[in-house]
Amino acid sequence: MEQVWVCVVRAFETGDMDRACSLERFLSALEDLETGRANWVDGNGRLV
């Protein structure tokens, strides 16, 4: 997880905003899954 944050910081530093935003969304999704707040996935693991 820490390595992904390093990539986010580097992307912001280099001005690669598309990559930075994608990585940030990825981290948010991981956090949702870990905390059980992933309401964007149904009970069968499909995106809703």
Number of C-alpha atoms within 10 A of each C-alpha: 7 7 8 13 14 10 15 20 15 14 17 14 11 9 11 12 13 11 15 20 14 12 18 17 12 13 16 13 15 15 13 14 14 10 9 9 12 15 11 13 12 10 9 6 8 8 10 8
